[in-house]
């Protein structure tokens, strides 16, 4: 027999990943009572099956690659990585898939945690079914924030479920290194996981339907990453679709549209994401289960003045840091509306997630790293801007040669010729992940090119690429 109790809050947050945590942090800081509902681990996908474990796995891989390009050190790091130590390092950073620390943090800000499956059961109402079957009805005086994230989307191949394919979850949490790994896809998850498992000893075959890797970035980013993966021993096949997958006596067999049979011990499908909205009660408020939720710049769902969709579920920018940015905006907007403050809706204001369209940064932690912020050349042209792309070889920066022998990389800035500001920047090369924030500031701040000449990069660092880019623009 189940028991039902009802509790009222100012705000109810559905999902306790980084996005939901940040919404709760902002609403609690504003003095609003807040409940957080979570069906799995507090900390969400990012903490246990995505950003954190993948970067813990990648860090030793990238450190060894960098060391191999340093005179006096390269000969000492030619051997294989200690796979068991790398996996243990990953386990440490996921807290061994226990969420005690993050539960403690929620408690420290005064948010109430409800464990169980939460579903909307009407306007401003969430019903939580706990592990014991008991139901708790949570009502929200001001807002419900849907922060349930996304899941891996698998293709509709017949019998795929019988193969037990890897998704990003299995790829980041596997307790052992497969002998052979087939990776289907060419985006961020595919390239990062190909980098990890190839370096840990797997023979990786990458099957990419498109013509190149990292299709959302400038073409040269995918080209440099594909070249490096191939040099590392991976088999990268572009323009290749998977037609069927079977598992025969433990071996996975993927048959391509070209008739090739590719064998592996495991197969990872990294072919996109789908919103986790299929079983959260959207139908009770007139929305379609399983759909992305359209929002305005304050992250409020279209047609529902009490409902917010924050992070992956709104399909604006499927990145953890961007979801956390949205959470800060949404939390501030919820608080402003709840307290009767003026909502600041103009671009770049406290209640508008303008960066989702204009200045989204991303780092792909491959070797070389691929980073970008803002618009690519093609995106800027499609948006109607009159722009010019300025490219330089990253090795032109003095710090690049000091960073690594034979440094290979490329930089591009997309300049708006009308306003003389940057619409986008792409950097590809070893160590550039720590450079992208300077580009993000330039793009988000709409810093004029003339002022960038006064942002003096320290010598001798890779950051001197900014001077080379400005000089190339001046001379073009």
C-alpha positions in Angstrom: 0.0 0.0 0.0 1.4 3.4 -1.0 1.2 6.5 1.0 0.9 10.0 -0.5 2.0 13.3 1.1 1.9 16.8 -0.3 4.5 19.5 0.1 4.5 23.0 -1.2 7.6 24.9 -2.4 8.4 28.1 -4.3 10.4 26.1 -6.9 10.5 22.4 -7.9 13.5 21.3 -9.9 13.2 18.0 -11.9 16.7 16.6 -12.3 19.8 17.0 -10.0 22.5 17.1 -12.6 24.8 20.2 -12.8 22.0 22.2 -14.4 19.4 21.3 -11.8 21.9 21.9 -9.0 22.7 25.4 -10.4 19.0 26.3 -10.7 18.5 25.3 -7.1 21.6 27.2 -6.0 20.3 30.4 -7.6 16.8 30.1 -6.3 17.9 29.3 -2.8 20.3 32.2 -2.8 17.3 34.4 -3.7 15.5 33.0 -0.6 13.0 30.8 -2.5 12.2 27.3 -1.0 13.4 24.7 -3.4 12.8 21.0 -3.9 15.0 18.9 -6.2 13.9 15.5 -7.6 16.4 12.9 -8.8 15.8 9.3 -10.0 19.5 8.3 -10.3 22.7 10.0 -8.8 22.8 13.6 -7.7 25.4 15.2 -10.0 23.8 13.7 -13.1 25.2 12.5 -16.4 28.2 14.9 -16.4 29.6 13.8 -13.1 29.3 10.0 -13.6 29.0 9.1 -17.3 30.2 12.1 -19.4 32.4 15.1 -18.8 34.2 14.1 -15.6 35.0 10.4 -16.3 35.8 11.1 -20.0 38.3 13.9 -19.0 39.8 11.7 -16.3 40.4 9.1 -18.9 41.8 11.6 -21.4 44.2 13.5 -19.2 46.8 10.7 -19.0 46.5 10.2 -22.7 47.1 13.8 -23.5 49.8 14.2 -21.0 51.8 11.3 -22.5 51.2 12.7 -26.0 52.6 16.1 -24.9 55.5 14.5 -23.1 56.5 12.5 -26.2 57.0 15.9 -28.0 59.4 17.3 -25.4 63.2 16.8 -25.8 64.8 15.0 -22.9 61.5 13.5 -21.9 60.2 11.8 -25.0 62.3 8.6 -24.6 61.0 8.1 -21.1 57.4 7.9 -22.1 57.4 5.6 -25.1 55.9 2.7 -23.3 52.2 1.9 -22.9 49.9 3.6 -20.4 49.0 1.7 -17.2 45.4 1.0 -18.1 44.4 -0.1 -14.6 45.8 3.1 -13.1 44.0 5.2 -15.6 40.7 3.4 -14.9 41.3 3.8 -11.2 41.9 7.5 -11.7 38.6 7.7 -13.5 36.8 5.8 -10.7 38.2 8.2 -8.1 36.8 11.3 -10.0 33.4 9.7 -10.3 33.5 9.0 -6.5 33.1 5.4 -7.5 29.5 6.2 -8.7 28.4 7.4 -5.2 26.8 10.8 -4.7 27.2 11.4 -1.0 29.3 14.5 -1.6 26.8 16.1 -3.9 23.9 15.2 -1.7 25.8 17.0 1.1 26.2 20.0 -1.1 22.5 20.2 -1.8 21.8 20.0 1.9 24.3 22.8 2.6 22.3 25.2 0.4 19.0 24.3 2.1 17.4 22.5 -0.9 15.3 19.4 -0.2 16.1 16.3 -2.1 13.4 13.8 -3.2 14.7 10.5 -4.6 12.5 8.8 -7.1 10.9 9.2 -10.4 9.2 12.6 -10.8 6.4 13.3 -13.3 4.3 16.4 -13.9 0.7 15.6 -13.0 -0.7 19.0 -13.9 0.3 22.7 -13.8 2.8 23.5 -11.0 2.6 19.9 -9.7 5.2 17.1 -9.6 4.4 13.7 -8.2 7.5 11.7 -7.1 7.3 7.9 -6.8 10.0 6.8 -4.4 12.0 3.6 -4.4 9.6 2.2 -1.8 6.5 3.0 -4.0 5.3 5.9 -1.8 4.2 9.0 -3.6 4.9 12.5 -2.7 3.1 15.4 -4.4 5.2 18.6 -4.7 3.5 21.8 -5.7 5.3 24.9 -6.9 4.1 28.4 -6.1 6.3 30.0 -8.7 8.1 27.6 -11.0 8.9 24.0 -12.1 12.3 23.7 -13.8 12.7 20.6 -16.1 16.5 19.8 -16.0 16.3 16.1 -17.0 19.0 16.3 -19.6 19.5 14.0 -22.6 20.4 10.4 -23.3 22.2 8.7 -26.1 20.1 8.2 -29.2 20.5 4.8 -30.9 19.7 4.2 -34.6 16.8 1.9 -35.5 18.9 -1.0 -36.7 17.1 -4.4 -36.4 18.3 -6.5 -33.5 20.6 -3.8 -32.1 19.4 -4.3 -28.5 20.6 -8.0 -28.7 24.1 -6.8 -29.5 24.2 -4.8 -26.2 26.0 -1.8 -27.8 28.0 0.7 -25.8 26.6 4.3 -25.5 28.5 7.1 -23.9 27.7 5.7 -20.5 29.4 2.3 -21.1 32.3 4.0 -23.0 33.2 6.2 -20.0 32.5 3.6 -17.3 33.9 0.4 -18.7 36.0 -1.6 -16.1 38.3 -3.1 -18.8 39.9 -2.3 -22.2 38.3 -4.1 -25.1 40.7 -5.7 -27.6 38.9 -4.2 -30.5 36.4 -1.3 -30.4 34.2 -0.2 -33.2 33.1 3.5 -32.9 30.1 4.6 -34.9 30.0 8.4 -35.3 32.3 11.4 -35.9 31.3 13.9 -33.3 32.7 14.8 -29.9 31.9 11.6 -28.0 33.2 9.5 -30.9 36.5 11.2 -31.3 37.2 11.5 -27.6 36.4 7.9 -26.9 38.4 6.7 -29.9 41.3 8.7 -28.5 41.0 7.2 -25.1 40.6 3.5 -25.9 43.1 3.5 -28.8 45.7 4.9 -26.3 44.7 2.4 -23.7 45.4 -0.5 -26.0 42.3 -1.2 -28.0 42.3 -1.4 -31.8 39.8 1.2 -32.8 37.8 1.4 -36.0 35.9 4.6 -36.5 32.9 4.5 -38.9 31.8 8.0 -39.9 28.7 8.5 -42.0 29.7 12.1 -43.0 32.7 13.2 -44.9 34.8 14.2 -41.9 35.1 14.4 -38.1 33.7 17.1 -35.9 31.2 18.4 -38.5 30.0 21.3 -36.3 33.4 22.8 -36.3 35.6 24.3 -39.0 36.6 21.6 -41.5 40.3 21.8 -40.6 39.5 20.7 -37.0 38.2 17.3 -38.0 41.0 16.9 -40.5 43.7 17.5 -37.9 42.0 15.1 -35.4 41.5 12.4 -38.0 45.1 12.7 -39.1 46.3 12.3 -35.5 44.0 9.3 -34.8 45.3 7.6 -37.9 48.9 8.2 -36.8 48.0 6.7 -33.4 46.8 3.5 -35.1 43.1 4.0 -35.4 41.3 3.0 -38.6 39.2 6.1 -39.6 36.7 5.5 -42.3 34.6 8.4 -43.5 31.6 8.3 -45.8 30.6 5.0 -44.3 27.2 4.0 -42.9 26.4 0.9 -40.8 23.7 -1.3 -42.3 23.5 -4.1 -39.8 25.1 -5.2 -36.5 25.2 -8.7 -35.0 27.1 -10.4 -32.2 28.4 -13.8 -33.2 30.1 -16.0 -30.5 30.9 -12.8 -28.6 32.3 -10.9 -31.6 30.4 -7.8 -32.9 30.1 -7.7 -36.6 29.1 -4.4 -38.3 28.3 -4.5 -42.0 28.7 -1.2 -43.8 27.0 0.2 -46.9 30.1 -0.7 -48.8 29.7 -4.4 -47.9 32.7 -4.4 -45.5 32.5 -6.5 -42.4 34.1 -4.9 -39.4 34.7 -7.0 -36.3 35.1 -5.9 -32.7 34.7 -6.9 -29.1 32.5 -3.9 -28.4 30.7 -1.3 -30.5 30.0 2.2 -29.4 27.2 4.2 -31.0 27.9 7.9 -30.6 25.3 9.1 -33.0 23.4 11.9 -31.3 21.3 12.7 -28.2 17.6 12.6 -27.4 15.8 14.5 -24.6 14.9 12.8 -21.4 11.3 14.0 -21.6 9.4 10.8 -22.6 8.2 9.9 -19.1 7.9 13.1 -17.1 4.2 13.8 -17.6 4.4 16.4 -20.4 1.0 15.1 -21.7 -0.7 16.4 -18.6 0.1 20.0 -19.5 -0.5 19.8 -23.3 3.1 19.0 -24.4 4.4 16.0 -26.4 6.3 13.3 -24.4 9.8 12.8 -25.7 10.0 16.2 -27.3 12.6 19.0 -27.0 11.1 21.9 -25.0 11.2 25.3 -26.8 12.0 28.2 -24.5 12.6 32.0 -24.6 15.9 33.6 -23.6 14.9 33.4 -19.9 14.5 29.6 -20.4 10.7 29.7 -19.9 8.8 27.2 -21.9 6.6 28.7 -24.7 3.0 28.9 -23.6 3.6 28.1 -19.9 4.4 31.0 -17.6 5.4 28.7 -14.7 7.5 26.1 -16.5 11.2 26.3 -17.4 13.3 23.9 -19.4 17.0 24.3 -18.7 20.0 22.5 -20.2 19.9 19.8 -22.9 16.1 19.5 -22.8 15.7 22.8 -24.7 18.1 21.8 -27.4 19.8 25.2 -27.5 23.4 24.1 -26.7 24.0 20.6 -25.5 27.0 21.3 -23.3 27.3 21.1 -19.5 28.9 24.5 -19.1 26.2 26.0 -21.3 23.5 24.3 -19.3 25.0 25.7 -16.1 25.0 29.1 -17.7 21.4 28.7 -18.6 20.7 27.6 -15.0 22.2 30.8 -13.7 20.0 32.8 -16.0 16.9 30.8 -15.3 17.4 30.9 -11.5 17.7 34.7 -11.7 14.7 35.0 -13.9 12.6 32.8 -11.6 13.6 34.9 -8.6 12.9 38.2 -10.4 9.4 37.1 -11.4 8.7 35.6 -8.0 9.7 38.8 -6.1 8.2 41.3 -8.6 11.5 42.7 -9.8 11.9 44.0 -13.3 12.8 41.3 -15.8 15.8 42.4 -17.9 15.1 40.8 -21.2 17.5 42.6 -23.6 20.4 40.7 -25.0 23.4 40.1 -22.7 21.3 41.1 -19.6 20.9 39.2 -16.4 17.8 37.3 -17.5 18.7 36.5 -21.1 20.8 33.5 -22.2 22.2 35.4 -25.2 25.4 33.4 -25.3 23.5 30.3 -26.5 23.3 31.9 -29.9 26.3 34.1 -30.1 29.2 32.8 -27.9 29.0 29.0 -27.2 32.5 27.7 -26.3 33.5 24.1 -26.6 36.7 22.0 -26.1 37.1 18.6 -27.7 39.8 16.9 -25.6 41.4 14.9 -28.4 45.1 15.0 -29.4 45.3 17.7 -30.8 42.6 19.5 -28.8 40.0 21.2 -30.9 38.3 24.3 -29.5 35.8 26.9 -30.9 33.5 29.7 -29.8 30.8 31.6 -31.6 30.2 31.0 -35.3 32.1 29.1 -37.9 32.8 30.9 -41.2 29.9 28.9 -42.9 27.5 29.7 -40.0 28.4 33.4 -40.0 27.8 33.6 -43.8 24.5 31.7 -43.5 23.4 34.2 -40.8 23.9 37.0 -43.2 27.1 38.6 -41.8 29.7 40.1 -44.1 32.7 38.3 -42.7 36.3 37.4 -43.5 38.1 34.3 -42.2 41.7 34.9 -41.0 43.9 31.7 -40.7 47.3 31.2 -39.2 49.5 28.3 -38.5 49.7 28.0 -34.7 53.4 27.1 -34.9 53.9 30.8 -35.8 53.6 31.5 -32.1 56.9 31.3 -30.3 55.4 29.4 -27.4 54.2 26.6 -29.7 57.6 25.4 -30.6 58.7 25.6 -26.9 55.6 23.7 -25.9 56.3 20.8 -28.3 58.7 19.8 -31.0 57.0 19.6 -34.3 54.0 21.5 -33.0 51.0 21.2 -35.4 47.9 23.4 -35.2 45.8 26.0 -36.8 43.8 29.0 -35.7 41.0 30.9 -37.4 39.1 34.1 -36.4 35.9 35.1 -38.3 35.8 38.9 -38.4 32.6 40.8 -38.9 33.7 43.4 -41.5 30.8 45.8 -40.7 31.3 46.0 -36.9 35.0 45.0 -36.8 34.3 42.4 -34.1 34.8 38.7 -33.9 31.9 36.4 -34.7 33.9 33.2 -34.0 37.3 31.7 -33.2 38.6 28.2 -33.7 41.9 26.9 -32.3 43.2 23.4 -33.0 46.5 22.1 -31.5 48.1 20.7 -28.3 47.3 22.7 -25.2 44.7 25.1 -26.8 41.9 24.1 -24.4 43.1 26.7 -21.9 43.2 29.4 -24.7 39.6 29.3 -25.7 38.3 31.4 -22.8 40.2 34.4 -24.1 38.5 34.0 -27.4 35.1 33.6 -25.6 35.7 36.9 -23.8 36.5 38.6 -27.1 33.4 37.1 -28.8 30.9 37.6 -25.9 32.3 41.0 -25.1 32.2 42.1 -28.8 35.6 43.5 -28.4 36.6 45.6 -31.4 39.6 44.4 -33.4 41.3 47.7 -32.8 41.1 47.1 -29.0 42.4 43.6 -29.3 45.8 45.1 -30.4 46.0 46.4 -26.8 45.4 43.0 -25.3 49.1 42.0 -25.2 49.9 38.3 -25.0 52.7 37.2 -22.8 55.9 36.1 -24.4 56.7 33.3 -25.1 53.3 31.6 -25.0 51.0 30.0 -27.5 48.7 33.0 -26.8 50.9 35.0 -29.2 48.7 33.4 -31.9 46.4 36.4 -31.2 49.1 38.8 -32.5 49.6 36.6 -35.6 45.9 36.6 -36.3 45.7 40.4 -36.0 48.7 40.8 -38.2 47.2 38.5 -40.8 43.9 40.4 -40.7 45.8 43.8 -41.0 47.8 42.5 -44.0 44.9 40.8 -45.8 
